[in-house]
Amino acid sequence: MKDLDYDPKHGLPMEVTSSIWAILTTQDVGAATTEESIKLIAECLNDAHKATSTVVTVLENMAGAGNIIGSTFKDIAVIITLVEDKSRVGVCFDTCHGYAAGYDISTKEGWDSTSEYRRPHPSPPRALSL
């Protein structure tokens, strides 16, 4: 939570800065079921949003190896449905992770086809990791 309270670049309280993004990966360490982990991630996001006034969190998709949550857009969409303030949460599409998870975005047609997979959360990503 401390990382969300301060702008690391300027050392200022978050309320003084605007539109600071916290990029969150969605890994599961295997200590809980997928459903329990998704619920916990959403609860933590809700707590973070209540404790700060300007942070917008984005969930980064993962490649899908091991006990990972977030390798499908469905996982991310379920987390977002559990977040209370949806204006302060979005998706960061990691192109490397997406490609490793089977999303071929090497062409315009491939990128356009991801809209089928993004259907649970159809808005464009709020951030890209290239």
PyMOL commands that set and color helices and strands:
alter all, ss='L'
color gray80, all
select helices_A, chain A and resi 2-5+14-16+34-51+73-82+86-88+95-100+108-117
alter helices_A, ss='H'
color red, helices_A
select strands_A, chain A and resi 6-7+12-13+21-25+56-60+89-94+127-129
alter strands_A, ss='S'
color yellow, strands_A
deselect
rebuild
show_as cartoon
